[in-house]
Amino acid sequence: MNTNAPGSDDLISRTVRLEVPGMDCPSCAEKIVNSVSKLDGIVTVEPQVMTGTVHVEYLPETVGVDAVIERVQTAGYDVESRDDMETERFDVPTMDCASCAGKIENALDSTAGIQDRETLPTTGTVIVTYDPEQTSRANLVAAIESAGYEIEETGPDAAEDALVEESRARDVWLSPRALKTWVGGSLLLVGLAVQFLLSGLDVTLVSVLGRGFGTTEGLYFAGAVISGEQILRNGYYSARTRSLDIDLLMSLGIIGALTASVVFGEALYLEAGMLAVLFSIAELMEEYAMDRARSSLRELVDLSPTTATVRRDGEEITVPVEELRVGDSVIARPGDRIPADGTVVDGESAVNQAPITGESVPVDKTDGDEVYAGTINEEGYLEIEVTAAAEDSTLARIVKLVEDAQRDKTEHERFVDRFAGQYTPVIVTLAVLITVVPPLIIDGAISLNLAGQSVVFTGEWATWFKRGLALLVLSCPCALVISTPVSVVSGITSAAKNGVLIKGGTHLESVGMVGAVAFDKTGTLTHGELTVTDVVPAEGETRKSVLAVASSLEARSEHPIGEAIVGTAEAEGIDSGTVSGFESLTGKGVRADVEGEAYFVGKPALFEELGVSFDGHIASDGGVAVEPSDSSGGSTVSGETVESLQSEGKTVVLVGTEERLVGAVAVADEIRPEAKRMIERLHDLGVERVVMLTGDNEVTARAVGEAAGVDEVRAELLPEDKAEVVTTLDKEYGGVLMVGDGVNDAPALATATVGVAMGAAGTDTAVESADVALMADDLSKLPYLYALSGTANGVIRQNIWASIGVKALLAVGVPFGLVNVAVAIIVGDMGMSLGVTTNALRLAGIKPDRFE
């Protein structure tokens, strides 16, 4: 602590947490404390060696974080990160293209204290991380507004804001910009009528620079100015933020056409008006198309109720869901949307969980069952104890992850960004050359024969100016830039509404390109709920004695097999013995002393290591012993007994001491009924290899694999072995999808091209750790996921190459006079923006039931 901190009692201090991984001993920590404490304004320095972090409390009026970091570095240690930054998310609905995003980025970049900024046009969101010591939220708002965009505030009136946002698609065509566009367009039509049909009304109104300015020129000029007002305003902001975008280019085109008309007498008023009207319509169309793409995400957000009926102090009151507290008792009546994640404490009902899990059939809920915010209570009364705040609910996490998914740029997006960055300057340069060069070098007329058609080139400046304008329009890469993100957002939100959470565009693309799919067995291809199917007592033992010993040892184990044995013993009223010296034999079984004698329960391999012979007498009820039996004596059984049970897909554990076997217990896990059909559908869709990975023995694993229809079974694998198999499959088939429960298969899931977690609804770990999460335990969603990914990849490629191809074709036609401003805007800008968006929205039409 620096005791020289002046006025520390009177000033407000702040604390910064620094990550200093090189600080790994008390001596290191002492050096950092001594170095930082030399600064004025330091209140406390608290190093935490175990976590490699340093918490520094300081007076911002006296010292800054940069100075603190410098002192840590002076002590010889690097600082990896700091957490004193603040992050703000802004809703900017009119930011709907890369050009808009660029202007906002430029405006923010000129603001001090900005550490990071992200612009997401597909959702109209701007995310800014900044240093609150150097700037404020108000400054960020001012910067965004200086680029010409309004921020839509959210807060207490969020419900009203949602209604406003919901109506945006309807209001696009009645917005102030749209109304100005319709007025300007009407003036152009009247001008055309006067020029060609009512020429008697075309009179000179005024003389400008010695040239007549008549009725038609006045109508065209007014149409250009009124329709182009928003374009010119945006162009001003583009120039102000040094953004070479379509707004600036179109503004220069309109101003250039009007200037040429007034100063040089080139009569380009109509071209200026057409450019303003048609480009404004194109912008409105792009806004409408983007709004349609965003609507899929809004539908997901709208699943969350805004109010809840809660019982407090014996009274029922209605409160905003944001005010719900963990432990509150909320009421859901028939038809109500459940307001929060919770547990049913009273009542019975069927709940439609489709918004979360995608399940088409309502699920019966009663006392103790879990329910999720956003699901619908179908028919009964439910009283629910809230287990998570609104912002922590399963639905809230889904919405946030879907919103953030677009932040992970795909390979296609990176390609488009690189291409667009070079495309616009090249086309703008060509537009300038086409405008300036031909009038300078062509004297008279040049006639060329192209494909049997005679094309005449003249040196008229007005002609080449119009062609330059057409190329300026084509320099806008908006349709190309939005082609991938709108497809990603459409695919991800569609999947989320069908119970499949995809956590990024990269994963959406990758799923459809894998050649192999690997499944964990327990809990994935099977239900994961083991039950005891056979109890085989050795000679002199009984079913009861076998289960008594087995359950005594397994009561200390958390393995699913142990839980099944303990559950069976409890159901049959079998008491466990006194256990001491419990020891878990990793991957083999368990050992403990029961009533003073050492017993083992584990795999047959464990007893082979102990040297216990499998040969011996077992009870005559050595088959399936469902009912309790105390009979003993009978037939002789060898290792074939174990193999026979394993061949039926059962897992066998032996019970005994170091000298003898007490008996054997067989457990089984039922294969999911949809597993076999799901694997068949994956093959039909193009998956080359389906592999089952399990730690179970070879015989049991093969029985399950054969029943499920997999191509290959890899058995007796430890977690690290599964990861190695996944790596091998990845190299062999060019990508592998791993499906598991998200916890014990973590190494394999992390190693795979894409990791898919089963049954993630309400499970924080699975939702956060997996690349893709199936919200319900429904394997039939996997073919849907694979098909959705494949279709999304196709749509993205179609959008990219159609955008590039159409623009290139139109650009080639411009110098020959085959493409004018109207065609460039209607086809190249408006048409392609609407086309790529409509094509992307096809992904919402892909439904899981088509692949069951």
HELIX and SHEET records of a PDB file:
HELIX    1   1 PRO A   26  VAL A   36  1                                  11    
HELIX    2   2 VAL A   65  THR A   74  1                                  10    
HELIX    3   3 ALA A   98  ASP A  109  1                                  12    
HELIX    4   4 ARG A  137  SER A  146  1                                  10    
HELIX    5   5 ALA A  158  GLU A  166  1                                   9    
HELIX    6   6 ARG A  168  ASP A  171  1                                   4    
HELIX    7   7 VAL A  172  LEU A  174  5                                   3    
HELIX    8   8 PRO A  176  PHE A  196  1                                  21    
HELIX    9   9 SER A  199  LEU A  201  5                                   3    
HELIX   10  10 THR A  215  ARG A  240  1                                  26    
HELIX   11  11 ILE A  246  VAL A  263  1                                  18    
HELIX   12  12 TYR A  269  VAL A  301  1                                  33    
HELIX   13  13 VAL A  321  GLU A  323  5                                   3    
HELIX   14  14 ALA A  354  THR A  357  1                                   4    
HELIX   15  15 ALA A  390  ASP A  392  5                                   3    
HELIX   16  16 THR A  394  ALA A  405  1                                  12    
HELIX   17  17 GLU A  411  ILE A  441  1                                  31    
HELIX   18  18 TRP A  461  LEU A  474  1                                  14    
HELIX   19  19 CYS A  478  LYS A  497  1                                  20    
HELIX   20  20 GLY A  505  VAL A  511  1                                   7    
HELIX   21  21 LYS A  521  LEU A  525  3                                   5    
HELIX   22  22 ARG A  543  GLU A  554  1                                  12    
HELIX   23  23 PRO A  560  ALA A  571  1                                  12    
HELIX   24  24 PRO A  604  LEU A  610  1                                   7    
HELIX   25  25 GLY A  639  SER A  647  1                                   9    
HELIX   26  26 ALA A  675  LEU A  685  1                                  11    
HELIX   27  27 GLU A  698  ALA A  708  1                                  11    
HELIX   28  28 PRO A  719  TYR A  733  1                                  15    
HELIX   29  29 ALA A  746  THR A  751  1                                   6    
HELIX   30  30 ASP A  764  SER A  769  1                                   6    
HELIX   31  31 LYS A  781  GLY A  813  1                                  33    
HELIX   32  32 VAL A  821  VAL A  823  1                                   3    
HELIX   33  33 ALA A  824  GLY A  831  3                                   8    
HELIX   34  34 MET A  832  ALA A  840  1                                   9    
HELIX   35  35 LEU A  841  GLY A  845  5                                   5    
HELIX   36  36 PRO A  848  PHE A  851  5                                   4    
SHEET    1   A 4 ILE A  42  GLN A  48  0                                        
SHEET    2   A 4 THR A  53  TYR A  58 -1                                        
SHEET    3   A 4 ARG A  14  GLU A  19 -1                                        
SHEET    4   A 4 SER A  81  ARG A  82 -1                                        
SHEET    1   B 3 GLU A  86  ASP A  91  0                                        
SHEET    2   B 3 THR A 125  TYR A 130 -1                                        
SHEET    3   B 3 ILE A 114  LEU A 120 -1                                        
SHEET    1   C 2 THR A 204  VAL A 208  0                                        
SHEET    2   C 2 ARG A 211  GLY A 214 -1                                        
SHEET    1   D 6 GLU A 315  PRO A 320  0                                        
SHEET    2   D 6 THR A 307  ARG A 312 -1                                        
SHEET    3   D 6 SER A 329  ALA A 332 -1                                        
SHEET    4   D 6 LEU A 382  VAL A 386 -1                                        
SHEET    5   D 6 GLY A 342  GLY A 347 -1                                        
SHEET    6   D 6 GLU A 370  VAL A 371 -1                                        
SHEET    1   E 3 VAL A 363  LYS A 365  0                                        
SHEET    2   E 3 SER A 349  ASN A 352 -1                                        
SHEET    3   E 3 ILE A 376  ASN A 377 -1                                        
SHEET    1   F 2 ALA A 445  LEU A 450  0                                        
SHEET    2   F 2 GLN A 453  THR A 458 -1                                        
SHEET    1   G 7 VAL A 500  ILE A 502  0                                        
SHEET    2   G 7 VAL A 772  LEU A 774 -1                                        
SHEET    3   G 7 VAL A 754  ALA A 757  1                                        
SHEET    4   G 7 VAL A 736  GLY A 740  1                                        
SHEET    5   G 7 ALA A 516  ASP A 520  1                                        
SHEET    6   G 7 ARG A 689  LEU A 693  1                                        
SHEET    7   G 7 GLU A 712  ARG A 714  1                                        
SHEET    1   H 6 THR A 531  PRO A 537  0                                        
SHEET    2   H 6 LEU A 661  ALA A 668 -1                                        
SHEET    3   H 6 THR A 651  GLY A 656 -1                                        
SHEET    4   H 6 GLU A 597  GLY A 602 -1                                        
SHEET    5   H 6 GLY A 589  VAL A 594 -1                                        
SHEET    6   H 6 VAL A 579  LEU A 585 -1                                        
SHEET    1   I 2 GLY A 616  HIS A 617  0                                        
SHEET    2   I 2 THR A 636  VAL A 637 -1                                        
END                                                                             
